[in-house]
Amino acid sequence: MMKNSSDFKIVIPARYASSRLPGKPLINIAGKPMIQHTYERARQCMAGEIVIATDDQRIADAVSQFTSDIVMTSKDHNSGTERLAEVVEIKNWDDNTIVVNVQGDEPLVSAEHIELVAGALENNNQAGLSTLATPIERLEDIFDTNIVKVVMDYQNCALYFSRAVIPWDRDSFFMDSKTIDKEKIKILMIENNWFRHIGMYAYRVSTLKKYITLASCSIEKIESLEQLRMLYNGISIHVSIVDDQPGHGVDVEADIAKVEKILNNQ
């Protein structure tokens, strides 16, 4: 845990131009804009400051109904990380400040996860950023390319992220057929050999400033995973393991009803 509430900041990027759900941050869920649910969840943790970063005045107008800490950013960013980098420059935060990126489409985000990822970075001076992972418990999830996998070293620093199966068990997976030694895989899963990456990050401000100077690399493009740019350039990523799954996010229209049901039950 952090020592006190001023030890880290939260930035919530909120972009209007979503290809699948335009205006997604403003979608009404259980009587509130989705971005407000995310903000209220973030307020449950011990952050010193919570900033909503947007590139659209419509979002800024809606957000101004519940917070004044809004930063207008460029529409030209290619990723949420680039948007964070602009925010830290505008806010003039110190290079050692820890900033947690909380996605605006995560209205069920866990305050405990936010504090964990921030605390892990504070306690691991060799890391430029930190993130989360959870053991994969279902065989089908190992092969699901929508689920990003991560392999760590003995210090829980990431070695690689991939949409493919990593590590690949040579004796249990067969490249020339769909045959799988399911019993052996079940044992390996119990032993926690596969981890699902949870896309929450805490950054040092100095890392964000360095990131925007780095060119995109080949493995980042192939995997479509921007965190690989960090590893490629020698920036260490600490990974904390959690047992609980992340809260349901909103990626497509069908997710709205699922999240609303959970919120209403709570």
N, C-alpha and C positions, 0 to 999 in steps of 0.2 A: 504494500500500500504506500501511497505518497505520504510525505510528512505532514503536509497541510494543504489547504484548498488552493493555495496560490502556486503549487508546484507544477501544474500543467494546464494547458488550454484545450478547448475542443473547437474544431471547425466543422460545420455541417455544410457541405457543398449542395446546392439546390439549383439544378439546371432545368430550364423550361423545355428545351427542344429534345425530348426523348423520342427516339424513332418508333418505339412500340406504344408508348403512352404519353403523347404530348401533354405538357402541363402537369406532369405526374405529381410534383410536390403539392399542388393545390387540390388534388382529388379529395373529395369529402369522404372521410371514413369515420363512422360513429359520431357524426356531428361536428368534426373538426377537419381542417386541411391536414393531409398526411404529414407535412413538414412540422406542424405543431405537435403532433404526437411524438415525433422523433425528438424534438427540442425538449419536451416535457420529460421524456425518459432520460435524456442527457443531464437534465437538471438534478436528477436523483443522485448523481455522483458528486465527488468533491473537487470539481474543476474550478479554477479561479476565474475563468472567463469562457463563455460560449458564444461563438460567432457564427452567424449564418451567412454564407458566401453565395451570391447569386449573380447571374448575368442578365436578369430580366426584371423590369420594373414591376410587372404584375405580381411576381413572387415577393419582391421587396415590399410592395403595398400591403399584401396579405400578412406577411411576417411582422410588419410594424404594429399590428394589432396586439401582439403579445411580447415583442422584444424590440429594443432600439439598437441592439448590437448587430448591425447588418453591414456587410461590405459588398459593394458592387465590383464585379470582376469582369475581365475581358470575355467575349464570346468565342475567342479563338483558341482556347485551351483544348488540348487533345486528351487530357485526363484530369481526374480529380486531384492528382498529385501536383500538377502544374497550377491548378487553381489555388491549392493550399500555399504553394510557393509565392504566389502573388499576394495572398492575404498576409503572410508573415512579413513581407516587405512593406506593405501598407501600414500594418500595425507596429512595425519597427520592433518586433520582439527580439530579445537577446539570442545569440547563437546557441546557447545551452538550454533554451526553453524547450519543453516537451509539448508537442501538439498532437492530439488524437484526431484522426479523420473519421467522423461518424457519417455514414452515408445517409442522405436525406430520405431515401426510400426504405429505411429500416425503422418503421414505427414501433417495433417490438424490441428494439435494441436493449441489451442488458447493461445496466449501470455497473454491475460487477465486472463484466468483461472490459468495459472502458477503463475502470480503475486498475484492473489487472494488467492490461497491455501498457498503460502509462507507468505503473510501478515497475514492471519488468524492464522497461528501457532505462529507468532511473537506476536500477540495480545492476545493469550490465553496461559498464562504461565502454566496452569494446564494440558495442553494437551502434549502428547508425539509426536503426529503427527496430521496432518489435511488432509481432503479430501473434495470431492465435491459431491453434489447430485442435482437432478432436479425433479420437480413434474412429476408424471406419468399422461399422458393425454389420453391414450387409454386403454380401458378395456382389450384388448388382451395382453397388456404389463404387466398387473398385474399378469397374469397367465403364462407368458413366463419365463421358468426356466433359460434361457440364460441371462435374465435381473436380476441383483442383486438388491434387495430391502434393504433399511436401515430404521430403526426406531430410532429417536433421543429423548433426554430428553429436558427439558425446556431451557437448556443452549446450545442447539444444539450439544451436545455430543452424539456419537453413543451409543445406547443401544444394538443393534444387527444387523447383516447383514444376509441375507438369499436369496437363490434362490426361496424359497417358498413365498406364499402370506403373507406378514406381514405389518401391523396388519391384523389379520383374523377377518372379520366382521361376528360374529356368526349368526346374524339375517338375513343377506343378502346372505351368501354363505351356501349351503346345502351339507353336506358331502355325503349323500346317493343318490344324483342325480346331474345332470348338471344344475339344475335350479338356476338362479341368479336373484335377484331383481335388474334389470338393472337401473331402475329409481332412486332407492335409492343410488346405487353405483355411478351413475353420479353426484349426489349431493355431496357425500362424496369425489369424485375426485376433484370437484370444490373447496371443502374446504381443499384441499391438505392433504389428509390422507395417500397417498402412494408416496414414493420417490424412484427414480432410482439412484443407486450409480454410480458415475463416477469415474473410477479407476485411478485417479491421486492423488499422495500423496506428502506431505511435511513432512520431518522427522527432529527431532533434532538428531545430531550425537550421543548423549548419548543414544537415543532410539534405533538407529541401532545397537550400541554396545551391548545393553541389549538383543535385539531381538535374536541375534545369540547364546546367552547362554540359550535360552528358548527351552524346548522340545515341539514338536508338540503336540497339544491337540486334544481330541476326536471331539469337535464341528468343529474344523478346517478341520479334515479329512472327517467328514460326509458331510459338505457343500462344501468342496474343495475351501475354502476361507481363505487365509493365514492371513488376517487382524483379524480374530477371535482369533488368538493366542495372539494378543495384548490385546483385551478385556478380554480374559480369565485370563490374568496375571495382570489385573488391570491398564493397560496403557490406558489413555483416548485418544479418537479420536474425534477431533472437525470436524464438518460437515458444510460447507458453502453451501447455497442454491443458485443455478443459474437458470435463466429462459431458457437460450439457451442450446441446445443439444451439446454434444461434436462433434468435427469433425469426419468424417467417417474414421475409421481405416482399416487396411489391415489384415484380418484373413485368408481369402481364396482367390483363384485365381480370382473369380468373382469381388472381391473388387477392384482389380487393375484398371480395366476400369472405375469404378465409381469414384475413386479418381482422375484419370487422367483427366476425363471430368471436374470435379470441378476445378482442377488446371488450365486447359486450359482456362476455362471460366473466371477465376480470372485474 
